[in-house]
Amino acid sequence: MELPGIVRLDRDDDRCAMLRWKGMFIEAEWDPTVPHSNDRLFWCHNTQKCLGPDSKAVDEYDCNETRKCYQPL
């Protein structure tokens, strides 16, 4: 069974462990006839906001090892 929230992001290998998105919390069997929403709305687990502890935007590209708050998976 493939879960829709477990979709590999483009930079899965260096993504921050604190990065969160809605798809992570959907526990339903994947239906190939229903397209992914791809809304790309992210938040930081530390701040619970769309800004990280360093006051910069949170997303799958910017939350990487170049930021002080980065935590590897």
Phi, psi and omega in degrees: 000127177261129179265137184296333180283349183262031179284134181292126174281162183305323184243050185301328186288335180234025179287147179288140180293341182270357180287131180231151175208158186306319183300340179294337188253012179260116179249075178226149178296136183292134178247111184296346179276348180255117181290152175295147181289327181049039181288338176055042174262116184241156172215164181265133179294329180290315185263341185062029180225175178279002175245139178280180179301338179268011179065022176254156182298148180257126171197176187288345180264318185277340179274081183223186186295352179280349181260144181297327184278356183299135175232119181294154177293000000 
